[in-house]
Amino acid sequence: MRLVTAVALLVWFTPAIHGADIKNPYRNAKVGDWVEYKMTGPNMEGSTKMTIVSKEEKELTYQVEASFSFMGNKTAAPVQTMKIDLTKDYDAISAANLKATNVKIEKLEEGTEKIQAAGKEYDTKWTKLRATTPVNGMTILMDYKMWFSKDVPLSGLVRMDTTASDMTTRVELIGSGSK
């Protein structure tokens, strides 16, 4: 169960790990912009929606609404409010709090690919990463493959596959827009 919890936490925060070539992709966001993702995996499914709620010259605020179901038990997470400093380049590793939790990130490969999501075809840049973290005396390895497109608002994430202990979950764009 701890592994499932660790996977779920990292899956929901990893969309912040940005692979596009923009110094801070949130500088182009507008109040009301949103993206929504679905998560699927063995005995689990869920969704998350990120919406920009305010933007000033130096700071942007967005809310994250998420829910997931594991083995038939549904849970709605409390709405989270996140802030991004627009005066600085976006450091996604710090934003996901991975430095503080002793997670080691190594880039394995990169490439380009066209993929379908949310009824559209996207030109994407993909990145494969491996995250290594100590948890209660064990070492947890998680492999990520993330596809990003400049045509997707906010982080640019189109899809992410996460594999840990032979269990793969997928987070995939299901919609985006502006209110």
C-alpha positions as CSV (number, residue, x, y, z in Angstrom):
1,M,0.0,0.0,0.0
2,R,2.9,2.4,0.7
3,L,4.1,1.9,-2.9
4,V,0.7,2.7,-4.2
5,T,0.6,5.9,-2.1
6,A,4.1,6.9,-3.2
7,V,3.1,6.3,-6.9
8,A,-0.1,8.3,-6.5
9,L,1.6,11.3,-4.9
10,L,4.4,11.5,-7.4
11,V,2.0,10.9,-10.3
12,W,-0.1,13.9,-9.4
13,F,2.8,16.2,-8.8
14,T,4.9,15.1,-11.7
15,P,3.0,17.0,-14.4
16,A,4.9,20.0,-13.0
17,I,8.1,18.5,-14.3
18,H,8.2,20.4,-17.6
19,G,9.9,19.2,-20.7
20,A,9.2,22.0,-23.1
21,D,11.7,24.7,-24.1
22,I,10.0,27.6,-22.3
23,K,11.8,29.2,-19.4
24,N,8.5,29.6,-17.5
25,P,5.5,28.2,-19.4
26,Y,3.1,29.8,-16.9
27,R,4.1,33.4,-18.0
28,N,1.7,32.9,-21.0
29,A,-1.2,31.7,-19.0
30,K,-4.4,33.7,-18.4
31,V,-6.9,33.6,-15.6
32,G,-9.4,30.9,-16.4
33,D,-7.0,28.7,-18.4
34,W,-7.4,25.1,-17.4
35,V,-6.2,21.6,-18.3
36,E,-7.7,18.3,-17.2
37,Y,-6.1,14.8,-17.1
38,K,-7.3,11.3,-16.5
39,M,-5.2,8.7,-14.7
40,T,-5.4,5.0,-15.4
41,G,-3.6,2.0,-14.0
42,P,-4.1,-1.4,-12.4
43,N,-7.1,-1.2,-10.1
44,M,-7.0,2.6,-10.2
45,E,-8.4,5.6,-12.1
46,G,-8.7,9.3,-11.4
47,S,-8.8,12.8,-12.7
48,T,-7.2,16.1,-12.0
49,K,-8.0,19.6,-13.2
50,M,-5.7,22.6,-12.9
51,T,-7.2,26.1,-13.3
52,I,-5.6,29.5,-13.2
53,V,-7.4,31.6,-10.6
54,S,-5.3,34.8,-10.5
55,K,-2.4,36.3,-12.2
56,E,-0.4,39.4,-11.3
57,E,2.8,40.7,-12.8
58,K,5.0,38.7,-10.6
59,E,2.9,35.7,-9.4
60,L,0.3,33.3,-10.8
61,T,-2.1,31.2,-8.6
62,Y,-3.8,28.0,-9.8
63,Q,-6.0,25.5,-8.1
64,V,-5.8,21.7,-8.4
65,E,-8.9,19.5,-8.0
66,A,-8.3,15.8,-8.0
67,S,-10.1,12.6,-7.3
68,F,-9.1,9.0,-7.7
69,S,-10.4,5.5,-7.2
70,F,-8.3,2.6,-6.0
71,M,-9.8,-0.9,-5.9
72,G,-13.3,0.7,-6.1
73,N,-12.7,3.2,-3.2
74,K,-13.2,6.7,-4.4
75,T,-11.4,9.6,-2.8
76,A,-11.7,13.4,-3.6
77,A,-8.5,15.3,-2.6
78,P,-8.9,18.7,-1.0
79,V,-8.5,21.5,-3.5
80,Q,-5.0,22.7,-3.5
81,T,-3.8,26.2,-4.2
82,M,-0.4,26.6,-5.8
83,K,1.6,29.7,-6.5
84,I,4.3,30.2,-9.2
85,D,6.8,33.1,-9.2
86,L,6.7,34.5,-12.7
87,T,9.9,36.6,-12.2
88,K,12.0,33.4,-12.2
89,D,12.6,30.6,-14.6
90,Y,10.4,27.6,-13.7
91,D,12.3,25.0,-11.6
92,A,9.9,22.1,-11.9
93,I,12.0,19.8,-9.7
94,S,11.7,22.3,-6.8
95,A,8.1,22.9,-7.5
96,A,7.3,19.2,-7.2
97,N,9.3,19.3,-3.9
98,L,11.5,16.5,-5.1
99,K,14.7,18.1,-3.9
100,A,13.4,18.2,-0.3
101,T,12.4,14.5,-0.4
102,N,15.9,13.3,-1.5
103,V,14.6,12.1,-4.9
104,K,17.4,11.6,-7.4
105,I,16.3,12.4,-11.0
106,E,18.3,11.3,-14.0
107,K,17.4,11.9,-17.7
108,L,17.6,8.7,-19.8
109,E,16.5,9.7,-23.3
110,E,14.7,12.3,-25.4
111,G,12.9,12.4,-28.7
112,T,10.0,13.7,-30.7
113,E,6.7,12.0,-31.6
114,K,3.2,12.8,-32.8
115,I,0.6,11.5,-30.3
116,Q,-3.2,11.7,-30.0
117,A,-4.9,13.1,-26.8
118,A,-8.2,14.9,-26.1
119,G,-9.3,14.3,-29.7
120,K,-6.3,16.1,-31.3
121,E,-2.9,15.2,-32.6
122,Y,0.1,16.9,-31.0
123,D,3.7,17.3,-32.0
124,T,5.5,16.4,-28.9
125,K,8.9,16.3,-27.3
126,W,9.3,13.4,-25.0
127,T,11.6,12.7,-22.2
128,K,12.4,9.5,-20.2
129,L,13.5,10.0,-16.6
130,R,14.3,7.7,-13.7
131,A,13.5,8.8,-10.1
132,T,15.3,7.0,-7.3
133,T,14.2,7.7,-3.7
134,P,14.8,6.0,-0.3
135,V,11.6,5.0,1.5
136,N,11.7,3.3,4.9
137,G,15.1,1.6,4.2
138,M,14.1,0.6,0.7
139,T,15.0,2.2,-2.7
140,I,12.1,2.9,-4.9
141,L,12.8,3.3,-8.7
142,M,10.2,5.0,-10.9
143,D,10.5,5.4,-14.6
144,Y,8.7,8.2,-16.4
145,K,8.1,8.9,-20.0
146,M,6.5,12.3,-20.5
147,W,5.3,13.9,-23.8
148,F,5.0,17.7,-23.9
149,S,3.6,20.1,-26.5
150,K,3.8,23.9,-26.7
151,D,0.1,23.7,-27.9
152,V,-1.1,22.5,-24.4
153,P,-1.7,25.2,-21.8
154,L,0.0,25.5,-18.5
155,S,2.8,22.9,-18.1
156,G,2.4,21.5,-21.7
157,L,2.0,18.0,-20.6
158,V,0.1,15.7,-23.1
159,R,0.8,12.3,-21.5
160,M,2.9,10.7,-18.9
161,D,3.6,7.0,-18.3
162,T,4.9,6.0,-14.9
163,T,6.3,2.6,-14.1
164,A,7.2,1.3,-10.6
165,S,7.6,-2.3,-9.6
166,D,6.1,-3.5,-12.9
167,M,3.0,-1.4,-12.4
168,T,2.4,1.3,-15.0
169,T,0.0,4.2,-14.7
170,R,-0.9,6.7,-17.4
171,V,-1.8,10.3,-17.0
172,E,-3.3,11.7,-20.2
173,L,-4.7,15.0,-21.3
174,I,-8.5,14.9,-21.7
175,G,-9.3,18.5,-22.1
176,S,-8.1,22.1,-21.9
177,G,-9.5,25.6,-22.5
178,S,-10.3,28.9,-20.9
179,K,-13.4,29.9,-18.8
